[in-house]
Amino acid sequence: MVAKPVGIEDVARAASVSITTVSHALNGRGQVAPSTRERVQRIAVEMGYVPNRFASALRGHRSNILGFVSDDIATTPFATRVVLGAQDAASERGQLLVVVNSNSDSAIESRQISGLLTAQVDAVVYARMFHQGATVLPRELMNIPTSLVDTSDDRGVIPSVTPDEKQIGRLATETLLAAGHTRIAHLTVSATGRGSVGRMEGYTNAMKAAGLEPQVFTGGDPGTSAAGRIAFAAMLEAGAHDVTAVFSFNDPMAMGIYQGAGLAGIEIPGDLSVISVDDFEPVAAALLPGLTTVSLPHYAMGYWGVESALALLESPSTADLPLQTRLEGTLVTRGSVTTPRRRSSLLP
């Protein structure tokens, strides 16, 4: 059962002041002693109180400012696409988007959200920079229109958008099948996350639908070039020398697969076709041959986040918004996939 949100009356009672004093202290209006204002603000934060902006939004008292809360923009290669999608959607709707980044520090995130609410933002897009499972949302977001990007609400209340990982795995595998491959291995990370599990399921389903046996090899976590080299070596050590194509968990792992293949004298794509997920251009476009990969819908997810947050602002009922939206990946064709190799074994 979800706890009742903290109301202004609760803060007034805890601070031993009137509701009017709490309102003035939090909104910066009225004659309130500095010590009282500071005490009320501190108590409000400790109790998790945030103003109920649904009512004011319905009355048309809006700031036309949206908050975008992220855990890791600075070091995540795809963050710019998510933010760009959100910015474009906000601009088209005449909204100003204010982006804050916590670097995965919950205390910093809490202060940032409180700052956004104090600035009277109309709604919030709460984004994770890689596909995460259900999130326990900060309590400050309970009373403001909020949409989730690349994660979901553990209570199943707030609408969210994520990549369709099963479709992505299926698309990658079916691309190799369409090129004529029947001996296809999936090289992935060891950890079980939404991305790895979904892509594995898509791969497995596509292989079984074609009457083929899945072959999976892991290379540690996270999905780096080193993990790709480890998974590739594990595949060879397991005796899977008849494999003609591999589906890599992501582009950095694919780079490691290229490296492992090069050291083993295996030509890509003549001896081994490779497909991946991400379309991280500094890797995918720079490899020789260029890496065929499935692009994740980062821009579309950011755009969806703003559109959905504004939809909630205009109509607090979520009846017209699905709780979970999954967006498909898109195939980006380069030069790493061709018909099965000329020789019958990966062995030199």
N, C-alpha and C positions, 0 to 999 in steps of 0.2 A: 504493500500500500504506500502510495506517494505521500510524504508529509505535506501538510498544509503550508503554503508559502508564508514567510514572515511578512506581516503587515506593518503599516506605519504605527498602528496602535500598539503593537508589540514593542517596537523601538521606543515609543514614548513611555511605555510602562517601565521598560528596563532602565531608561535614562532618568526616570522620575521627572519628566517634563511634559508639557502639553503637546498634542498632535501638531498644533500650529508652530510651536518652537522647533519640532523635528523637521517639518516642511521647510521652514526658513533656514534652518541650519544646513540642510542638505542641498537646498537650491540657491544658497548664497543671497537670500533676500531677507528683509526685515532687520530689526535690531536684536541681535543675539550676541551675548558676550563671547569673545574669542575662545575662552576656556570651555564654555558650554558647547559652542559649535564644534570644537575639536572632539569633545567627549561624545557628543551625539554621533558624529561621523564615524568615530572609532567603534562605537557600539553597533551601529548599523552594519559596518563591514563584518564585524565579528559574528553577527547574527545572520548574515547572508541576505540582508534586505536590499531589494532593488525596487525602484518605482514601477508601478503597473502602468506601462505605456500603451497598453491596448486601448484603454478608454480614451486617452488623449489622441491617439492616432485616429480613432473613429470620429473624433470631433474635428479632425482636420488640422490639429496643432502638430505639425511635423517640422523636423529640421532639414529634411532631405539629405541627411547624412547617414551612411551605412557603415557599420564596423565589419572589418574582415580580420578574424583572429586566426593566426597560424602558429603551428608548433616549430617549424623549421624552414624558413624561406631562404636563409643565407647560403646553406650548404646543400640544398636539394636541387638537382638539375632541372626538375620539371616544374618547380614552384612558379617560375615566371609565366608559364603558360596558364596555370590556374588563375593567377592574379590578373593576367591580361584579359582572360575571359570574363572575370568578375568586373574589371574596370570598364570593359566595353559595354557590358549589360547595364552597369550603373550609369554610364555616360548617356546611353540611349534613353534612359528613363529620367534624366535630369537630376541624378543623385551624385553626391560626393562620396567616394569610397575612402575610408581611413583604414590603412593596413597596419596591424601590429604583429610583432613576432616575438614569441616567448623563449625561443631556443630550448623548448621542451622543459622549461622550468615552471612548475605549477604555481609557485608563489608570484613570479613575475606575471604569469598569465592572469591570475586573479586581480592583481593591481591594474593591469591593462584593461581588463573588462570593466572594472569599476570606473576607470577613467573614461572609457567610451560611454558608459551609462550616464556619468556626470555631465558629459558633453551632449547629452540628449540625442544620441543616435536613435534612428527610428527602428532599426532591425540589425541583426548580426548574422554574418556567415562564419560558421565555425569550421575551419578546415584543417585536415591532417595532410601532410605532404607525402605520405605513402599509404596504401590501402590498409587500414587498421580495422580491427573488430569493433564490437560495441564499446562505446565510450560512456563513462560516468561523467555527465556534463557538469561544468561548474554551476553551482547553485545560483550564481548571479544571473544566469541566462533563463531561469525558469519563468520569468514574467515579461519577456520581450520576444517578439517574433524572431525565430532563429531557424536557419537551415544548416544542414551538415554536409560537408564535402569530404569524400574518401574515408568516411567512418559512419557509424550508425548510433542511435540512441539506445542505451541499455534498457530503457523502459518501454521502447517501442512506441514513442509518442511523437517525436520530432522528425519531420521528413528528411531523408538523406539521399545522397547520390554516390555511387561507387562505379568502378569499371565492371563490366560483365566479364569476369575472369574466365568463366566456363566458355563463353563464346570466343574469347581471345585464344584460349588453348585449342579449341576446336578449329578455329580459322587457320592457325599456324599449321596444325597437323594436316588439315584437309588440303592446304596449299602444297605440302610435300606429297601427299597422296595423288593429287591431280597431276603432279610432275612425273608420276610413274613410280614413286618409291613405295616399297612394301616393308622394308626393314628400317624402321624409324625408331630412334632412341630419344628419350627425353632426359636432358641434363638439367638438374635443378638444385635448389638449395636444400640443406638438411632441415632447417626450421620449418615448422608448419604455421603458415600465416594465410590470410585470406587470398593473397595472390598466388602463392605456391599451390595451395590446395585446389583452388578453382581452376588454374591452368592445367594441373595434373588431371583433374576430372575431365576437362575438355579434351585433353590429349587421349586419355584412356577410352573415353566414349567414342571418339572418332576412330581409333584403332580397332576397337571391338566391333563397331558398325561395319568396318571394312573386312571383318573376319581375320584380323591380325593380332598378334600377341604384343602387348606393351613391353617395353624395356626401359627401366628407369635407373639412373645413376645420379648420386648426389655428390656435392663437392664442398660441403660446409656452408657457413653463413657468416656474413651476408653475401649477396650475389656479386662477387667481385671477379676480376680476371683470374685471380689465384684460384677461386672456387671453380671457375671454368676449366682451368688446367687440371685440377684435382679430379673433377668429374670425368673429364675426357680420359685421363690416365686410368681411372677406375673402370671405364668402359672397355678399354683395351685389355686391362689385366683380367677382366671377367671373361675374356675370350669372345667378345662381341665384334669380331673382325668382319662380319658380313653386313654390318650396318652401312647403309648408303646415305643416310640423312639424319641430322639431329635437330631437335627442337630445343633451343636454349631458353632457360627461365628469363633471362634479360640480356641486354646488350653488353654490359661489362663481362658477364660470363661467356658470351659469344666471342669476345675478344680473346679470352683465355683459351677457348676452343681453337681459334685460329692459331694461337701461339703453339698449343700442343700439337696440332696437326702439322704445322711447319717443322717442328723439331722431329716429328716422326716421318717426314717426307711425304705427307699426305696432301694432295692438292685440293683446294676449294675453288670451284665446285666440281671439278672433274672427277675427283675420287669421293668427295663427301659434300653434300649440300647442307647448308646451315640456315636456319630461320630462327628468329628471336622475337623478343617483345621489348618495347620502349620507344623506338625511333629516337634515341638520344644521339642527335646528329654529330657531335664531336667524336663519337665512336662509330656509329652506323655508317655515316657517309665517308669517314676517313679510312676505314678498313679497305684493303684490296684483296678480293673484289668487295665492292660495297655490300653492306649487310641488308638482306631482305628481312623485314621485321614488321611487327604489328604495332602500330602507333596507339598509345593509350589516350583516352579522351580527356586530357587535362584541361584544355581550353573550354570544351563543352561543359565540363563539370563546374568550372568557375562561373561560367555564364548561368548555368542552371541554379547555382547557389544564390546568386543575386535575384534572379527572376522568382525563385520560390520564396525567398525572404520577403520580397515585396508583395507577393501574392498573399502571404500570411498577414502582412501588415494591413492590406486592404480588406481581407476577410479572415479574422482570427480562426474560423473553423477550418480544419484541415480536410474537410470532407472531399474536396476536389483535388487534393494532392495525395498521391500514393506515398505511403510511409517509406518505401524503398524503391528507388529508381536505379536501374543499371544501364549504363551506356556502353555501346559496343565499340570495340577497337577497329582500326582500319589498316588494311594491308598496304605496306609501302614496299614496292618491288625494286630491288637493286640487282646485284649480280651473283649472289651467293647460292642461288637455287637453280638447278638444271635437272635434266633427266639423269637416271642412275649412272654411276661412274662406269668407266670403261673396263676396269679390272674387277675381279670378283671378291677381293679381300683387301682390308685396310693394311694387311701385312705387306711390307716392302717386297 
